[in-house]
Amino acid sequence: MKASVKVGGVLLFCYLVAWLDRMAINMAIPFIMKDLQISATEVGWIVSAFFAGYAIFQIPGGMLADKVGPRKVITGALVWWSIFTAVTGSVFSVGSMLTTRFLFGIGEGIFPASVWKVMGNWFTKRNRATVNGLILSSIAIGPALTPPIMGWIIGNYGWRTSFFILGAVGVFCVLLTLRFVRDSIYQYPGIPRSEIDEYEADVKSQAATAETHIEKVSFGELAKVPVLWALFLTGLSYNIGAYGYLAWLPVYLMKVKGLTLTGTSFAASVPFVFATIGFALSGYISDHYFRGRRKTLMVGSMSIAAVCLWGFTQVSDVATYMILQCIAAGMLFLSVGSVWSLTVVLLPPRLFGSGSGFVNMGGQIGGFLAGILIGSYITFRGGDFAAGFDVMVGSLVVSILIMLVGIHEKTAPAQEKTLSG
């Protein structure tokens, strides 16, 4: 097996563990609420505390990777967040939980930029997109795997022990990283010369057909691009619904639908199988069937997701609401890929890097607001967890309106083909 395949596999596994650690709190929420005697509003702040640390330390994580090397940052991030994953099982109050989740978010926040840097040093443009797509698939696969894994652990050992176990899994990730991950292909011990030659040949070929250099862009320049603000606000509003769904689905299934822990593990997992499919197909569908009218795909998929999320709370038949939430999850994650397809099509090449980061920042702000808004609204409605879905549906409606008003695709399909590929 090639060294690059091993490195890519380890990075994917670490990303899946990152999602498992991040999503574990959602399955534990019903038990945490009972043990710590906390309200939905306080749960919302706990959920949002992670995003505060995660978002704030994205840029410092990249700077640190540039200064000391990505391998050290990845290893340090794994150690850091694994410690605070385990500490989560020992919390005794809302304050200690808030602090722990914020510190946990810092560890996961410095992780992504280092992963992308390793990918850049190991994979050329010929295969970098493929590896990137595989790692990004963890966005959907992680939420699909978490409910059954956490459901089994919590059911057998309790919610506190589940976080201790996850912390131990993080230690295993650290060992894998120390064994297989290096900053560049040249530092990997015992790598065959043939693999280095193949890499260098790709680099030379890439240099001969180099893409346009992307210049540094100031925030003032970004602020003058109206479509960028529309995409920023779309991502912000959309993520309130998407992250809200991820965070509040398990507790809703237990408290409103009356499912057992085992039933919740299944019902909260299956939709994300469809989410994985939606995410995987988003780029293909957008490129092959919606060139020049990608907004139509986004508006359509978000509209279907909003209708199905609303319908999910209105029916009691298990088969019907499972179908509805599977469609909703598939359409939500189809929208994720579509947002990024539209971003790289509408922005001029020199704004790709800075512009994409700006849009992503909007999404992280949405993730931070999701827990606070939904938790507060549930408390306002007297502890009605179904009311939380009203906020999710409303956020998707706002996203749709922003797209309809603020995003205009003037590029003809033939022209767009030239710009995007």
C-alpha positions in Angstrom: 0.0 0.0 0.0 1.3 3.4 -0.9 2.4 5.7 1.9 0.1 8.4 0.6 -2.9 6.1 0.9 -1.9 5.3 4.5 -1.6 9.0 5.3 -5.0 9.7 3.7 -6.6 6.8 5.5 -5.3 8.0 8.9 -6.5 11.5 8.2 -10.0 10.2 7.3 -10.2 8.1 10.4 -9.1 11.0 12.6 -11.8 13.2 11.0 -14.4 10.5 11.6 -13.4 10.3 15.3 -13.5 14.1 15.4 -17.1 14.0 14.2 -17.9 11.2 16.7 -16.5 13.2 19.6 -18.3 16.3 18.4 -21.7 14.6 17.9 -21.6 12.4 21.0 -23.1 15.2 23.1 -26.3 15.1 21.0 -27.0 11.5 22.0 -26.1 12.3 25.6 -28.2 15.4 26.0 -31.4 13.7 27.4 -29.3 12.1 30.1 -27.2 15.2 30.8 -30.4 17.2 31.2 -31.7 14.8 33.8 -28.5 14.3 35.8 -27.5 18.0 35.9 -31.1 19.3 36.1 -30.6 21.8 33.2 -33.1 23.5 30.9 -33.2 23.5 27.1 -31.8 27.1 27.1 -28.7 25.9 29.0 -28.4 22.9 26.6 -28.4 25.4 23.7 -25.5 27.3 25.2 -23.6 24.1 25.8 -24.1 23.1 22.2 -23.0 26.6 21.0 -20.0 26.7 23.3 -18.2 24.2 21.0 -18.7 26.4 18.0 -17.3 29.4 19.8 -14.0 27.6 20.4 -14.1 25.9 17.0 -14.7 29.0 14.9 -12.3 31.3 16.8 -9.3 29.0 16.5 -9.7 28.1 12.8 -7.3 30.8 11.6 -4.8 30.4 14.5 -4.7 26.7 13.7 -3.6 27.5 10.1 -1.0 30.0 11.3 0.4 27.4 13.8 0.6 24.7 11.2 2.6 27.1 9.0 5.0 27.9 11.8 5.7 24.5 13.5 4.4 22.0 10.9 1.1 20.3 10.5 2.1 17.0 12.0 2.8 18.6 15.4 -0.5 20.6 15.3 -2.6 17.5 14.3 -1.0 15.5 17.1 -1.4 18.3 19.6 -5.1 18.9 18.5 -5.9 15.2 19.0 -4.3 15.1 22.5 -6.1 18.4 23.4 -9.6 17.5 22.3 -9.3 13.9 23.5 -8.5 15.1 27.0 -11.6 17.4 27.0 -13.7 14.7 25.5 -12.9 12.5 28.5 -13.3 15.5 30.9 -16.9 15.9 29.6 -17.7 12.7 31.4 -16.7 14.3 34.7 -18.6 17.6 34.6 -20.8 18.5 37.5 -22.5 21.8 36.5 -23.6 23.9 33.6 -20.5 26.1 34.1 -18.1 23.2 33.9 -19.8 21.8 30.9 -19.7 25.2 29.1 -16.0 25.5 29.8 -15.2 22.0 28.8 -17.1 22.2 25.5 -15.4 25.5 24.6 -12.0 24.1 25.3 -12.9 21.0 23.3 -13.9 23.2 20.4 -10.4 24.8 20.5 -8.8 21.5 19.9 -11.0 20.6 17.0 -10.7 24.2 15.6 -7.0 24.0 15.1 -7.3 20.6 13.4 -8.7 21.2 9.9 -6.1 23.7 8.5 -3.3 21.2 9.4 -5.1 18.4 7.6 -5.4 20.5 4.5 -1.8 21.4 4.7 -0.7 17.8 4.9 -2.9 17.0 1.9 -1.3 19.8 0.0 2.2 18.4 0.8 1.3 14.8 0.0 -1.1 15.0 -2.9 -0.9 16.9 -6.2 -3.8 18.7 -7.9 -4.3 15.5 -10.0 -5.6 13.6 -7.0 -6.1 16.2 -4.3 -9.8 16.8 -5.1 -10.5 13.0 -4.7 -8.8 12.9 -1.3 -10.5 16.1 -0.2 -13.9 14.6 -1.2 -13.2 11.4 0.8 -12.3 13.4 3.9 -15.2 15.8 3.5 -17.5 12.7 3.3 -17.0 12.5 7.1 -19.5 15.5 7.3 -22.3 13.1 6.5 -20.8 9.7 7.6 -19.9 11.0 11.1 -23.5 11.8 12.0 -24.7 8.5 10.6 -22.3 6.4 12.7 -22.5 8.4 16.0 -26.1 7.5 17.1 -25.7 3.7 17.0 -22.2 3.8 18.5 -23.1 6.2 21.2 -26.5 4.5 21.8 -24.8 1.2 22.4 -22.1 2.7 24.7 -24.6 4.8 26.7 -27.0 1.9 27.0 -24.4 -0.4 28.4 -22.1 1.9 30.4 -23.8 5.3 30.9 -23.3 8.7 29.3 -20.3 9.6 31.5 -18.3 6.5 30.7 -19.1 7.0 27.0 -16.9 10.1 27.0 -14.1 8.3 28.8 -14.2 5.7 26.1 -14.1 8.3 23.3 -11.1 9.9 24.9 -9.3 6.6 24.8 -10.1 6.3 21.1 -8.5 9.7 20.7 -5.3 8.3 22.1 -5.4 5.6 19.4 -5.6 8.4 16.8 -2.6 10.0 18.3 -0.6 6.8 18.0 -1.7 6.4 14.3 -0.7 10.0 13.6 2.7 9.6 15.2 3.3 6.4 13.2 2.0 7.4 9.7 1.6 11.1 9.3 4.5 13.3 8.2 4.6 16.9 7.1 5.6 15.9 3.5 6.2 12.9 1.4 10.0 13.4 1.7 9.9 12.9 5.5 8.1 9.5 5.4 10.5 6.8 6.7 11.3 4.1 4.2 9.1 5.4 1.4 9.9 3.8 -2.0 11.8 6.0 -4.4 9.2 5.1 -7.1 6.4 6.8 -5.1 8.5 10.0 -4.8 9.3 9.9 -8.5 5.6 9.6 -9.3 4.8 12.6 -7.0 7.6 14.7 -8.5 6.4 13.9 -12.0 2.9 15.0 -11.1 4.3 18.2 -9.6 6.2 19.0 -12.8 3.1 18.3 -14.9 1.1 20.5 -12.6 3.6 23.3 -12.9 3.4 23.1 -16.7 -0.3 23.6 -16.7 -0.5 25.9 -13.6 -3.8 27.5 -12.8 -4.1 31.2 -12.3 -2.4 32.4 -9.2 -4.8 33.5 -6.5 -3.8 36.8 -5.1 -4.3 37.9 -1.5 -7.5 39.9 -1.0 -8.3 42.4 1.7 -11.6 42.3 3.7 -12.5 45.7 2.1 -12.4 44.1 -1.3 -14.5 41.2 -0.2 -17.1 43.6 1.4 -17.6 45.2 -2.0 -18.9 41.9 -3.6 -22.7 41.7 -3.1 -23.0 38.1 -4.0 -20.4 37.2 -1.4 -22.6 38.7 1.4 -25.6 36.8 0.0 -23.6 33.5 0.2 -22.3 34.5 3.7 -25.9 35.1 5.0 -27.2 32.0 3.2 -24.6 29.8 4.9 -25.3 31.5 8.3 -29.0 30.9 8.1 -28.8 27.5 6.5 -26.4 26.2 9.3 -28.9 27.2 12.0 -31.2 24.6 10.5 -28.6 22.0 9.6 -26.7 22.1 12.9 -29.9 22.4 14.8 -31.1 19.2 13.2 -27.9 17.4 14.1 -27.9 18.6 17.7 -31.6 18.3 18.6 -32.8 15.3 16.7 -31.9 12.6 19.3 -33.5 14.4 22.3 -36.6 15.2 20.2 -37.0 11.5 19.2 -36.8 10.5 22.9 -38.9 13.2 24.5 -41.5 13.8 21.8 -41.7 10.6 19.7 -41.1 8.5 22.8 -38.4 6.3 21.4 -36.1 4.2 23.5 -32.4 4.7 23.4 -32.1 1.8 21.0 -34.9 3.2 18.8 -33.3 6.6 18.8 -30.0 5.2 17.8 -31.6 3.7 14.7 -34.0 6.6 13.9 -31.2 9.2 14.3 -28.7 7.3 12.2 -30.7 6.2 9.1 -31.4 9.7 7.8 -27.7 10.4 7.5 -27.2 7.5 5.2 -29.4 9.5 2.9 -27.4 12.6 3.8 -24.2 10.9 2.7 -25.8 10.0 -0.6 -27.1 13.6 -1.0 -23.7 15.1 -0.2 -21.9 12.7 -2.5 -24.2 13.5 -5.5 -24.4 17.2 -4.9 -21.4 18.2 -7.0 -22.3 15.8 -9.8 -25.9 16.9 -10.0 -25.0 20.5 -9.9 -22.3 20.2 -12.6 -24.3 18.0 -15.0 -27.9 19.2 -14.7 -27.9 22.7 -13.2 -25.1 24.6 -14.9 -26.1 28.2 -15.1 -29.1 27.6 -12.8 -27.5 26.2 -9.7 -29.6 28.5 -7.5 -32.7 26.5 -8.7 -31.1 23.3 -7.3 -30.4 25.0 -3.9 -33.8 26.6 -3.6 -35.5 23.4 -4.6 -33.6 21.1 -2.2 -33.9 23.5 0.7 -37.6 23.9 0.1 -38.1 20.1 0.1 -36.0 19.8 3.3 -38.0 22.6 5.0 -41.4 21.0 4.1 -40.2 17.5 5.2 -38.8 18.8 8.5 -42.1 20.5 9.2 -44.1 17.4 8.3 -41.8 15.3 10.4 -43.1 17.0 13.5 -46.8 16.7 12.4 -47.1 12.9 12.1 -46.9 10.1 14.6 -46.7 7.1 12.2 -43.1 5.8 12.5 -42.8 4.8 8.8 -44.1 8.2 7.6 -41.9 10.3 9.8 -38.8 8.2 9.0 -39.4 8.7 5.3 -39.8 12.4 5.8 -36.7 12.9 7.9 -34.6 10.7 5.4 -35.8 13.0 2.6 -35.1 16.1 4.7 -31.5 14.9 5.5 -30.8 14.0 1.9 -31.9 17.4 0.7 -30.1 19.3 3.5 -26.8 17.8 2.6 -27.4 18.1 -1.1 -27.7 21.8 -0.4 -24.3 21.8 1.4 -22.5 20.7 -1.8 -24.6 23.1 -3.9 -23.7 26.1 -1.8 -20.0 25.4 -2.4 -20.6 24.7 -6.1 -22.3 28.1 -6.4 -19.5 29.8 -4.5 -16.7 28.7 -6.8 -18.8 29.5 -9.9 -19.9 33.0 -9.0 -16.7 34.3 -7.4 -13.8 35.5 -9.6 -10.8 33.2 -9.3 -8.7 35.6 -7.3 -11.5 35.6 -4.6 -11.8 31.8 -4.3 -9.6 31.4 -1.2 -10.6 34.4 0.8 -14.2 34.3 -0.4 -14.6 30.6 0.5 -13.2 31.3 4.0 -15.6 34.2 4.4 -18.6 32.0 3.4 -17.4 29.3 5.8 -17.2 31.9 8.6 -20.8 32.7 8.1 -21.6 29.0 8.4 -19.7 28.7 11.7 -21.6 31.7 13.1 -24.8 29.9 12.1 -23.6 26.8 14.0 -22.9 28.9 17.1 -26.3 30.6 17.0 -28.2 27.4 16.3 -27.9 26.0 19.8 -28.7 29.3 21.6 -31.7 30.2 19.4 -33.3 26.7 19.4 -32.7 26.1 23.1 -34.1 29.5 24.1 -37.1 29.0 21.9 -37.9 25.6 23.3 -37.8 27.1 26.8 -39.9 30.0 25.7 -42.5 27.5 24.4 -42.6 25.7 27.7 -40.2 22.9 27.0 -41.9 21.9 23.7 -39.0 20.2 21.8 -41.1 20.1 18.6 -41.0 23.9 18.6 -37.2 23.7 18.0 -38.0 22.5 14.5 -39.9 25.7 13.8 -36.6 27.6 14.2 -34.9 25.1 11.8 -37.6 25.4 9.2 -37.7 29.2 9.6 -33.9 29.4 9.1 -34.2 27.4 5.8 -37.0 29.7 4.6 -34.8 32.7 5.3 -31.9 31.1 3.4 -34.2 30.5 0.4 -35.4 34.2 0.5 -31.8 35.4 0.6 -30.9 33.3 -2.4 -33.9 34.5 -4.4 -33.1 38.1 -3.7 -29.3 38.3 -3.4 -28.0 35.6 -5.8 -28.2 36.1 -9.6 -26.7 33.7 -12.0 -25.8 35.6 -15.2 -23.3 33.2 -16.5 -24.5 31.1 -19.4 -23.9 27.3 -19.1 -21.2 27.3 -21.8 -19.4 30.2 -20.2 -19.7 28.7 -16.7 -18.1 25.5 -18.1 -15.1 27.5 -19.1 -14.9 29.3 -15.7 -15.3 26.2 -13.6 -13.4 23.6 -15.4 
